[in-house]
Amino acid sequence: MRSLFVHLVFAGSIFASTGICLAQQTDPSRAHLTAEVEHGPGEVHSLDALRQFNSSLIALSKRVSPAVVQIMVTGYAPTKASGRNNNTAVITREHALGSGVILASDGYIITNAHVVEGAQRIQVALAERDGTSPFDISPAGRRRILEAKLVGSDKETDLALLKVDAHNCDVLPLGATRPVYAGEVVLAIGSPGGLQSSITMGVVSSTWRQLDSDQPMAYIQTDAPINPGNSGGALVDLDGYVVGLNTFILTEGGGSEGLGFAIPARIVQCVYEDLRRYGHVRRLQIQANVQEITPAIAKGLGLSQDWGVVASDVVPHGPADKAGLRLQDIVYAVDDRQIAGLPGFTEALYLHSPDTPLKLDVLRGSQKVSLYVPALQQDDVEDELVNLDANSLLDHLGVYVVDLNDRVRAALPDLRFPSGVIVVAQSSELNSATSRLRAGDVIHTLNLTPIDSVKQLRAMIRNLRLGQAVVLQIERAGKLQYVAFDWGD
């Protein structure tokens, strides 16, 4: 969850500078005649086109705004500790605002995972209609506040799905199959600075912007002004289709500088369907790794091209190895989809049906080879070190802990002992004794008694006497050590 910083910039009076008279109404036919006299027929035709475009934008804004909601989050977020423990995660209570898009009339809302990260309570504000038009939002700003449940989230794509108890909600269609073009006019709708139903206009700057060659995500870049609070809002085309979900900006001054980025609708569609059906994203793994080809890699490995993706790791006896994939194979197509880079490869895995082998077309030297990989389905391991709830806080120790269950053990395969609880963060209220515990520590025993669960540890703490010696056996970075203090110090 990210903090919200609001920068107010006042533009001054626009009515005075444009010379628009709001009080006086003019007969349209007379105004058109006057305009012809003053500007000539060609200029009048241009003005008519602008008026039509303006009317279209107004109608579009009224149609899409009710389906974009404001999200209000209360929860915990990590902050940087000060002093001698400045490398230790500290959790503080925060409030944050974001946006979301209603994708189903029964109350399913897509947003960014970072908007609801660490949330204890999520509320959604739906704009009320004024009753005079099916597309008009109440001018008085009436809102309906609903409690929302987190259905699931996916950190890799930064997407999360919420559910509210509502019916007949306004929805926006995902333009997952619609082409997006550089220069295309788009609207960004969201709640920047907490200002719900704010609309800005711009163009698509780039349809495929990969900011890190080692990361699989690619984004739609837009110059439509986006600011903190827009995260999770809709980027729509002139037909009202969601072509992207506004996610972040690149800025040096804290405000919009025309560098906004949105998750493409086709990725949103895949993640939305999995989160709604399973609560997590199902990913296919072929037990091989590919990475972006750079000119340096191509030159050093003697590859036949300096773009695309190349196999950099093939796990022995894994599905890809058994199918015949070799190191330095260039993957140029997956399931007959041409692959130009790492994002395209990742997207192809999202779109692949888990019931059929994955087809890889590779270039091996000058030879083209088709391989069929019986891909494995991999469920996301829940990030229990981040998704905290009220039961994870141990007030007396000043830390947040979670059970060392099978999922956490799978993420920490080199633990010395299989039982214990893991410290995920410190509370912001610490004392000298408990501040010796750090995020990532595994508490194995308390006074020589093995710890099997948070519930057991909490019960043992309740039975401690004031002044009693407490010795915790912890595992830190693969090494065992003791943390000792007198209870109540």
N, C-alpha and C positions, 0 to 999 in steps of 0.2 A: 504494500500500500504506500502510495507516495503522498507527501504533503502537498498542499495546494497553495501556491503563491499567486496573489492577485495584483496585477499592475493596472492601474486606471489611467487612461489617457483621454483627456477631454478635447473634443474636436472643435468646439465652439458652435456658433449658430450657422446651420447650413441653409436655413430658409432665407436669411438676409443676404447671404452671398450669392444664391442662385436666383434671387428675385422672384420667387414663387409667391403668389398672393393666395392665401388659403381662404380668405373671407369672401372673396368675390367670385361668383360663378359666371361662366360665359357660355353662350349658346354654341354648341359644338359645330354646327354648320357655319356659323359666322366666324368661329375661330379658325376653321379650315380655310375659309375664303381669305381671312386676314393673313394666314400663314402663307398662302399662295402668292399674295401681293408682296409680302415681305421677303420670302425666301425663294420663290419659283417652284414649278411643279416637281422638278427632280429632288429638291431638298424635302418637299412635303412627302414624297414617296419614301424617302429615307426615314423621316420622322414616323411615318405610319409603321414601317418595319420595326423601328425601335419600340413603338408603343405595343405592337403585337408581342414582341419578345418580352417586354416588361410584364404584360398581362399573363404570358405563359409562366414566367417565373413566380408571379404572385400565386397563380393557381397551383403550381407545383409545390410551393412552400406550404400552402394550406393543406395539401394532400399528404405530404410526408411528415410534417412536424408532429402530429399526434402519436406516431409510432416510435418516436425517439424520446426516451425517458431520462430523467435524472436519477442517479444512483447515489445514495448517502450511506456511508460506511462508518461504523464504529468498531474499533478493534485494536490490534497490536501491530506494531511495525518495528523493524530493527533500526537502531540508531548507533552511531559510533560512540563507544565509551571514551571517557576522558581519563587522564591520569595514567597510572602505571598499567592499567588493564585496557589500554586503548586498542588492543587487538581482539578483545572479547565482545561478542555480540550482546547488546543490551536491548531489551524489549520495552517500549513505552506505549502508552495508550494514545491513540490518535483518532482524528476524524478526517475523512476524505470525501471528495465529491468526484463523480465521473458521469459517464453517459452510457446508455444501452439502447439496443434496437429490438423491438418486439418482432419476433419471427413467426409466432403462432398465436392464433386468436385465443387460445386457452392459457396464455400467460407465460410463454417461454421467451426469455430475453437473453440475447447474446451481448457480452461486454468483454473488456480486457481482463486478463487474469490479474494484472498488477493493480487494477482498481479495487478488487475484493480480497487482495492478499492479506492474510492475518485477520480477516473480519470476524467479529463476534456477532455483530448485528448488521443486517443489510436491509435498507428500506428503498423503495422505488416510488418516485413521484410521477404520476400520470397526469398530463394536462387535461382539464375538463373542457368539453365543448360548450359553446354558448347557447346551443339549441336553435339558432336561426338558420344554420347551414350545416350540412353534414361534414364540412371540412373546416369550420371555423373554431379556433380555440378561444376559450373565454378571454375577453379583453381584460377582465379583472384579475387574471392570473390564478383562478381557482385551480387547486390541484388535489388529487386523490393520493394519499400516502398509504402504501401497502407494504407489509412485511414480505421479504423475499427469502427463499431458500436457495442455497448453493447446490446445484445439481452435480456439477463437476467442473474441473478446470484443467488446463493443459499449459504448463509453463513454457514448453518449447515453442508453441505458436502464440503464447500470451493471449489465450482465449479462455473465457469462462461462460457457463450457462447458468442462468437464474430462473426460478419459477415463482410466480405470484399466484395467489388464489383469485383469479379473475376470468371472466368469459367475455366473448365478443370484443376482444381488444382490437384496436387498429394494428395492422401489420404492414411490413414492407417486404416486397419480394427480393430474394437474393438473385443478383444477375450473374450466377456462377458460369453460365455458358455464353454470356454476352461479351463480345470483343470490346476492349477498352483501347482508346487511341490517344497518343500524345497530342495535346492541344484541345482535347474534348472538354467542353464546359461541364463543371460539376459543382454541386452544392455540398457544403459540410454543415451538418446539423448536430448540435450537442448543447452542453451546459458549461461553456468556458467561464471560469470564475463564479460558478454557481448560477449563472444567468440562463435559465432553462429556455429551450426552444430558440436558441440563437442560430442564425443562418448566415453563412458567409459563402461567397462565390469565387471561383477561380477556374483554373484549367488543370488537366492532368499534365504534369511536367515530364513524367516518365512512367511507363507501364511496368517496368522491371528494374528495380533498383536494389541491388544486393550490396549492403553496406560493409559486410565482412565476408571475404571469400571462403573462410573456414566455417561459416554458419549457413545453414540451409535455407533460411528465410529470405524471400525477396518481397519488396513492397511496391505499392503504387505511390509515386511521389506527386504531390499537388502543391500549388501555391495558394490554394484557398486558405485564408487565415485560420489556424488552429492554435489553441492555447490550452494551458492546464485546465482540466475539466471536460475537454472535448474527447478524452480517451474513451473508447467504446462507442462513440457516436457514428452516425452514418455518413458515408460519402456516396452521394447518389448522382445518377446521370439525369438527363433532361426527361427521360421517360419514367423516372421515379424508382428505378431499380438500384439496389445497394450494390455498388461495384467494389466497395472496400469498407473496412472498419477502421476509423481513425485511431491511431495508436500512439504516436509520439512525434516530437518535433526536434529538429536540430537547431539550437539557438545558443548564442553567447550572452544575450541580454535578458533572457528569461521569458520573452514574448515571441510572438510569431514573426519569423523572418522569411516566410515564403518557402520553408523547407519542412513540409508536413508529410507524414508517411502513414499509409493505410494498408491493412492486411487484405490481400485480394479476396474477392467474394468466393472464388472456387475453393480456397483453403478454408474459409469460414464455413462453407457448406459441409465439407467433409468432417470438420471437427464438431460442428453443431449436431450432425446426425449421430456421431459416435457418443458424444456427451449425453444426448437425450436418451439414447437407447441403452447405453452401458454405464454411464456415469464417469467414464474415462475414455481416452483415445486408444484405439487398438492400432498398434503399429506392426508392420511386418519386418522381420529381421532375416537377413540372408547370411548372417555371420561373416560379413565382409565389409570393408570400409572403402569408400571412394572419396576423392577430394578434387577440388577445382584444379584444372591444369593452368599453370602460368607459363609465360615464355621461358622462365628460368628452369622450371620443372621439365618442360618439353625439350629444351636444349640439353639439360644434364642427363635425361633418361633416353635421349635419342628418339622421342616420340614423333609420329608422323604429322601431328597437328599441335598447335599451341593454345587450344581452347577445348572446352568440354570437361569431362570427369574421367579420372583414371583410378583403377583399382590399386589402393595403397596397402591393403591388408586382406588376406584371405585366411580365415581360421581353419587349421587342419581338421579334416574329417567333417567340417560343417556343410550345410546345404550348398553354398556357393562352390566350395572346394569339390564336392562330389559331382556338381554339375559341370565342372571343368573350367571355372573362372581362374585366371592366373594373374599374378602381379603384373602391373603395367599394361593390362588390357584396358583399352579406351572404350567406355560404354557410350555408344552413340544413340541407342534407342532402348526404351523399356516399354514392353507391351505395345510395340510399334509406334510409340510416341517418341519423336525426336528429342534428344537430350542435349541442351546447349550449355548447361551448368549445373551446379549442385542443387539449387532450388528446384529445377525441373526433375532431377532424379528423385528428390524427396517427395515432390508432389505426385510423381508416378506411383510411389509406394503407397501413398494415401489412397489413391484411386483404384488400386489393384484389389480384386476380389480375393478373399482369403481361401476360397475353395478351389482355386486353379493355380498351377505353377506360374511363376513369374518369368516372363520371357525377356532375356537380355540379348541385345545385339551388340557385339563388341568388335573392335578393330584390333587385331593382333599383328603388329607390323603392317603389312599390306593386305593381310587376309581378313575377310569378314566371317565371323563365326556367330551362330545363334545358339544360345544356351537356355535351358529350362530349369529354373531353380524352384524346388519345393519349399517355398518360404514358410517360416515359422511365424506364428502370431505372438506378439509380445504385448502384454498389458502394461500400462504405465504403473510404475511403482509410486505409490502415493508419497508425496514429499512431506513426511510427518515431522521433519525438522523445521518446517516453516508454518504449516497449517495448524495453528494452536487453538485450543479452546480453554474455557475457564478451568476445566479439570486438570490441565497440564501445569498449573502454577502451584508450587509448594511455597507458601508464604514464609514459613519458618526458615527454609534454606535459601530463599530469595532467588530461586531458579525455576525455569520451566523444564519439565521432563516428559518423555513419552515412553511407552513400553518398548522393550527390545523384542518386537515380534518378528515373525518370519520375513516380512517385507523389509524391515530395517536391517535385519541380519544379512539379507541378500545384498544390500547396498554396502555393508561393512563386513566383507567375508573373512577378514583376518583377525577377528576378535579372539582374545585369549580364552574367554569363558562365554558360554552361550546365554547365560542369564544376566539380568540386570535391567537398569533403566538408563536412558541416554539424556544428557543435559542438552537442551536445544538453545537456550539463551539464558542470560541473567535478567532478573527483574531490575527495574530502575531504582528500587529501594534495596540497598545492600548494606551489610555490615562487614567488619574486618574479617570475620571467620568465613562466612559463606562466599565472599568475593574470591576465595581461592578456587572455587569451581568455575569451569569455563565451558563454553559451548563446545560440544563434541566429546566431553568427558562421559564415560560409562561408569555408573555406580554399580559395583558388583556386590558389595556387602556393607552392612552397617553393624559395627561391633561383632564382626565375624559371622553374622547371620546372612546367608545369601539372599539377595533381593530378586524376586521373580516378577514384580509388577509395581506400577505406580500406586495402586490401591494398597498393597502390602507395605510399601515404604511409608505411605501417609499414615497408616495405622501404627507403625512402629514409632514414628515421630510423635504421635499423640501420647504415647506411653512413656516418653522420656521425662526424666525429672530435672528440675532446675539445678544446674551445676553439674549434671552427670557428664562424664567424659564420653565423647562421641568420636569414633574413628570410622571413616569411610574408606573402603578400598575402591580406588578408581583406576580406570585404564585410560591413559592419555597418549595418543600417538603411538600405540602399540606397546607402551610400557606401563607396568603396574606401580602404583604408589599409594601412600596413605595421606588422607587429609584429616587432621585431628583438631578438635576444639571442645570447649566446655559448653554444654547446652545452656542457652540463655545469654551467652556473652554477646 
